[in-house]
Structures are given as C-alpha cells and as structure tokens.
Amino acid sequence: MCSLFGLIDFKECLSTHTKNKILNTLARECQVRGTDATGIAYNFNDRLRIYKRPLPARKVKIHIPHGVNVVMGHTRMTTQGNAQFNQNNHPFLGHVDGNSFALAHNGVLWNDKELRMEESLPMTSVETDSYAAVQLLEQQKTLDFGSLQAMAEKVEGSFVFTVLDKDNSIWFVVGDNPLCIMFYDGFLIYASTQEILCKTIKKLRLKAPTDILEPKEGEILKIDRAGRISTGAFAPRTSYEHWWRRYSPYYRDYCVDTPVNYDDLFSVAKAFGVSADEVQALLDYGCSGEEIEEMLYDPTLLHEMTGELLYAY
C-alpha cells in the first residue's frame, strides 16, 4: 500500500511558497499509506528532476524551484525491494525516443519476474516490481495512449500508475486501486484517496473543489500542463486470472482443504508481511481470495483478526 500525490498549476496562479506548502501537506497526509520512502518528480530547465529519499514524508522537506507548475509524488510502503537502497524507491526514471519520463506506482505487481523473461527485459539492479512497467514502456519506444495500454494489459496485479512526461503532462493509468483528483479554479491536486485530499484541504483551509474526478478501472487519463484532459482505455485483467492459473503441490500438502492454486496469494501475502498460517486461517474461516487481497492493505487489522482466529483454533 503506497500513495500517489501531485499538483498541476495549470493557470500558474499559485506562488512557489503555496505550491511547496500544498505538496508538503499532501505528502504528510499520504504517510497513512506508506512511510518507508518519499519522492517527487518535476521538470526544470528542460530537464526531468527526481528527488527521493528512504524517509517518511514528515522527515522530508519538499522544495520545488520557482517556475515549476507540475509535480508528481509518491509515498512508499515497501513490498519488494529494500527502501534503504534509493534505487528501489519511486518515482523511477525512464527513457523513450531520447526523452525522459518518471513513473510512480501504487499497488503490487504479481508477474514482474515472468515479464522480465517473457518480454526479454534488461537485467537491472532495481529490485522493485514496479520497475517492470518502466521497462515495458521503454521497450515500446514511445509514451502515448497505445504504449500505456500495452503496458497495463501485460502487468498483473493491483495498480494505479502515474507518469510525468517531458511536456509536463501527467498520465494516470487506473487499475483496481483508488485515485481521486480535485479541481480548483486554476489548479488541481490528486492523491490515492479522497480522504487524504479532504484532510489536506482542511489543513490548508482551501475552499471546496469545483469538481472531483475518481477515474474507474480501465481508464487512462492524460492531463496536460494547461489542465486539458484526454482519455484512453485498456482491458483490465481480473485478480483471479493469475491466482487460478497455477498449480502448487506444496500448498496442496499444506492443507487438503486449500485450493491447490492459491500459491500466488500466499506469495503476495508474504510480501506484505502476512504469514501462510494467517492466510490459511482466513481461508479456513471462509474468506475468498479477493477478500483476503483487500485485507492485505490493512496489515494491522488483518493480524488482529487472524490472531483471534488462530487463538480460537
């Protein structure tokens, strides 16, 4: 569980001080979804800049220079790739057609290792599953609706991707994770949840937004530096497609009542710090794989619930 956040000052109506205040407040509110690392990306003097640190947002001072009007950010909860190695943190740098882009991801990809083999993606020192999306876009050699659609239809897992391009447009590729965009007269702010944005505007004492947009799964949005919105689409994969297509003798032997093809559910749970015993307890209790997947985004509550179940058993 991570959080995306950002700002587009499409009428250039905000002072640099105000933009920095908004971004720092947004980032701190996003800590509820991740405190392992914080990062931002923006274009300045015709060059893409990425600033990220393996620190919670409350310990990071975001300071963008004068003239920057589009900023993409991320707070991270580690699931794969040690956050202390900064290369594993978001946003990630990519290159297409001689130009740079930055990508950030909220969610977990199940098939990044398979993609590296199937798509002959280059070996890299980056350990994070999200980086496979960067490499898929680089392989397409362009950044547009078509390449983003192709990437989104190859990855399996939960996701929302944001991509900042050289022209100061932010692209939103929306899977089954949440995203909320709030519009004001002259600028917009976005984050992974409406709750985060509501807390942010309350602390900033902003008025109610003029419009709220919550894109649906399968949508691709491009919002340019002038606030113009273009749309595309992709065909989402279902959560079960990956889980039910495999066979694992280990988990068949682990418990005869467990479907033999829950291996990826156990693997993903492990990445969230949830043990096989806890997943098994939930399955035995009657929870579906989809319900357990949702619970993984609140590990504290899940641990409490499974603790009670294991105690009862």
C-alpha positions in Angstrom: 0.0 0.0 0.0 1.5 3.3 -1.2 0.1 6.7 -2.1 0.4 8.8 -5.2 0.0 12.6 -4.9 0.7 15.6 -7.0 -0.3 19.0 -8.3 -0.8 20.8 -11.6 -0.9 24.6 -11.5 -2.4 24.9 -15.0 -3.1 28.7 -14.8 0.1 29.4 -13.0 -1.9 31.1 -10.3 -0.1 29.7 -7.2 3.1 31.1 -5.7 6.1 28.8 -5.2 5.6 29.1 -1.5 2.0 28.0 -1.8 2.9 25.1 -4.1 5.5 23.9 -1.6 3.0 24.2 1.2 0.4 22.2 -0.7 2.9 19.5 -1.6 4.4 19.1 1.9 0.9 18.9 3.4 -0.2 16.3 0.8 2.9 14.2 1.3 2.4 14.1 5.1 -1.2 13.1 4.8 -0.2 10.4 2.4 2.0 8.8 5.1 -1.1 6.9 6.2 -0.4 4.6 3.2 3.4 4.5 3.4 6.3 5.8 5.4 9.3 3.9 4.0 10.2 6.4 1.3 9.1 9.7 -0.2 9.8 11.0 -3.7 8.8 13.7 -6.2 9.4 14.3 -9.9 9.2 17.6 -11.9 10.7 19.3 -15.0 13.0 22.2 -14.5 15.3 24.0 -17.0 14.4 21.4 -19.7 15.4 18.5 -17.5 13.5 16.0 -15.6 14.4 16.0 -11.9 13.7 13.2 -9.4 14.2 13.7 -5.7 13.5 10.7 -3.4 14.7 9.6 0.0 14.2 6.5 2.2 12.4 8.6 4.7 8.8 9.2 5.8 7.3 12.4 4.4 7.3 14.1 7.7 11.1 14.0 7.6 11.4 15.2 4.0 11.3 18.9 3.1 9.8 19.2 -0.4 11.1 22.4 -2.0 10.4 22.9 -5.7 12.1 25.8 -7.6 10.3 28.9 -8.9 8.6 28.2 -12.2 7.7 24.5 -11.6 4.0 24.1 -12.1 3.6 20.3 -12.4 4.8 17.9 -9.7 4.2 14.1 -9.3 4.8 12.5 -5.9 4.8 9.1 -4.1 5.0 7.8 -0.5 6.0 4.2 -0.2 5.2 1.2 1.8 7.8 -1.5 0.9 6.6 -4.8 -0.5 9.5 -5.7 -2.8 13.0 -4.1 -2.9 14.7 -2.6 0.2 13.8 1.0 0.6 17.2 1.8 2.1 18.6 1.3 -1.5 17.2 4.5 -3.0 17.1 3.0 -6.5 14.2 0.9 -5.3 12.0 3.9 -4.4 9.6 5.9 -6.6 9.4 7.8 -8.9 11.5 5.8 -11.4 13.4 7.3 -14.3 12.7 6.0 -17.8 13.7 7.0 -21.4 11.7 6.8 -24.7 12.7 8.3 -28.0 15.5 10.3 -26.4 13.3 11.8 -23.8 13.0 11.2 -20.1 9.8 10.3 -18.1 9.1 9.5 -14.4 6.8 6.7 -13.3 5.2 6.1 -9.8 3.0 3.1 -8.8 0.6 2.4 -6.1 -0.1 -1.3 -5.8 1.7 -4.7 -6.2 2.6 -6.5 -9.5 2.5 -10.2 -9.3 4.2 -11.1 -12.6 7.2 -8.8 -12.8 9.7 -11.7 -12.8 7.7 -13.5 -15.5 7.6 -10.4 -17.6 11.4 -10.0 -17.4 11.8 -13.4 -19.1 8.8 -13.3 -21.4 9.5 -9.8 -22.7 13.3 -10.1 -22.5 13.5 -7.1 -20.3 17.1 -6.0 -19.5 18.7 -7.0 -16.2 18.7 -4.2 -13.7 19.8 -3.5 -10.1 16.3 -2.2 -9.3 14.5 -4.8 -7.2 11.0 -3.2 -7.1 8.2 -4.9 -9.0 7.0 -1.6 -10.3 10.1 -1.1 -12.4 8.9 -3.7 -14.9 6.3 -1.1 -16.0 9.1 1.4 -16.8 10.9 -1.2 -18.9 7.8 -2.2 -20.8 7.3 1.5 -21.7 10.9 1.8 -22.8 10.5 -1.3 -24.9 7.6 0.4 -26.7 10.0 3.3 -27.6 7.2 5.9 -27.2 4.9 7.3 -24.5 1.3 7.6 -25.6 -2.1 6.0 -25.0 -1.1 3.0 -27.1 2.1 2.2 -25.2 0.4 2.8 -21.8 -2.4 0.5 -22.8 0.0 -2.2 -23.9 1.9 -2.0 -20.6 -1.3 -2.0 -18.5 -2.6 -5.1 -20.3 0.7 -7.0 -19.7 1.1 -6.4 -16.0 -0.8 -8.4 -13.5 -1.7 -7.2 -10.0 -3.2 -4.1 -8.4 -2.2 -0.7 -9.6 -2.5 2.9 -10.4 0.4 4.3 -12.4 1.2 8.0 -12.8 3.7 9.1 -15.5 5.2 12.5 -15.9 6.5 13.3 -19.4 8.8 15.9 -20.8 5.9 18.2 -21.8 4.6 18.4 -18.2 1.7 16.2 -18.8 0.7 13.6 -16.1 -0.7 10.3 -17.3 -2.9 8.3 -15.0 -3.3 4.5 -15.7 -6.0 3.3 -13.4 -6.3 -0.3 -12.3 -8.2 -1.6 -9.3 -6.6 0.8 -6.8 -8.2 4.2 -5.9 -7.4 7.6 -7.2 -9.0 11.0 -6.6 -8.4 14.3 -8.4 -9.8 17.6 -7.1 -10.1 20.6 -9.4 -9.9 24.2 -8.4 -10.1 27.4 -10.4 -6.6 27.4 -11.9 -5.0 24.2 -10.4 -5.7 20.6 -9.4 -4.4 18.3 -6.7 -4.6 14.5 -6.6 -3.9 11.6 -4.2 -4.7 8.0 -3.9 -7.9 8.6 -1.8 -10.5 11.2 -1.4 -10.0 11.0 2.4 -6.3 12.1 2.0 -7.4 15.1 -0.1 -10.1 16.1 2.3 -7.7 16.1 5.2 -5.2 18.1 3.1 -7.7 20.8 2.1 -8.9 21.1 5.6 -5.4 21.7 6.9 -4.7 24.1 4.1 -8.0 25.8 4.6 -8.9 25.6 1.0 -12.4 26.0 -0.3 -14.4 23.1 -1.6 -13.2 22.0 -5.0 -15.1 22.9 -8.1 -15.0 19.3 -9.4 -13.9 15.9 -8.2 -12.8 13.1 -10.5 -12.4 9.5 -9.5 -11.4 7.5 -12.6 -12.6 3.9 -13.0 -10.6 0.8 -13.5 -9.5 0.5 -17.2 -9.2 4.3 -17.8 -6.2 6.1 -18.9 -6.2 9.9 -18.4 -3.7 12.5 -19.7 -3.9 15.9 -18.1 -1.5 18.4 -19.7 0.1 21.5 -18.3 -2.9 23.6 -19.3 -5.4 21.3 -17.5 -6.8 19.8 -20.7 -7.9 16.1 -20.2 -7.6 13.4 -22.9 -8.7 9.8 -22.3 -7.9 6.3 -23.4 -8.6 2.8 -22.1 -7.2 -0.7 -21.5 -8.8 -4.1 -20.8 -8.2 -4.9 -17.1 -7.1 -8.4 -16.1 -9.1 -9.9 -13.2 -7.5 -10.6 -9.9 -8.2 -14.3 -10.2 -6.6 -14.8 -13.5 -3.1 -15.1 -12.1 -4.0 -16.9 -8.9 -6.1 -19.7 -10.5 -3.8 -20.5 -13.5 -1.1 -22.2 -11.5 -0.6 -25.4 -9.6 1.5 -25.9 -6.4 1.9 -29.3 -4.8 3.3 -27.6 -1.7 0.1 -25.8 -0.8 -2.0 -28.9 -1.7 0.0 -30.7 1.0 -0.1 -27.8 3.4 -3.8 -28.2 3.9 -6.1 -30.5 1.9 -8.9 -28.0 2.1 -6.9 -25.3 0.4 -7.3 -25.0 -3.4 -4.0 -26.1 -5.0 -3.7 -22.9 -6.9 -3.6 -20.3 -4.1 0.2 -20.2 -4.4 0.4 -16.6 -5.6 -2.0 -15.4 -2.8 0.4 -16.9 -0.2 3.4 -15.3 -2.1 1.8 -11.8 -2.2 0.7 -12.0 1.4 4.3 -12.8 2.4 5.4 -9.6 0.6 3.0 -7.7 2.9 4.4 -9.4 6.0 1.4 -11.8 6.4 2.3 -15.4 7.1 1.0 -18.5 5.4 -0.7 -19.5 8.7 -2.6 -16.3 8.8 -3.8 -16.7 5.1 -4.7 -20.3 5.8 -6.8 -19.2 8.9 -8.7 -16.7 6.8 -9.3 -19.3 4.0 -10.5 -21.9 6.6 -12.8 -19.2 8.1 -14.4 -18.9 4.7 -12.8 -15.7 3.3 -12.4 -15.6 -0.5 -9.1 -14.8 -2.2 -10.4 -11.5 -3.3 -11.5 -10.6 0.3 -8.0 -11.6 1.6 -6.4 -9.4 -1.1 -8.3 -6.4 0.2 -7.3 -7.2 3.8 -3.6 -7.1 2.8 -3.9 -3.3 2.6 -4.6 -3.1 6.3 -2.0 -5.5 7.8 -2.6 -4.3 11.4 -6.3 -5.2 11.2 -5.5 -8.4 9.4 -3.0 -9.5 12.1 -5.6 -8.8 14.8 -8.3 -10.8 13.1 -6.1 -13.8 12.3 -4.7 -13.7 15.8 -8.2 -14.2 17.1 -8.9 -16.9 14.6 -5.6 -18.8 15.3 -6.3 -18.5 19.1 -9.8 -19.9 18.6 -8.4 -22.8 16.7 
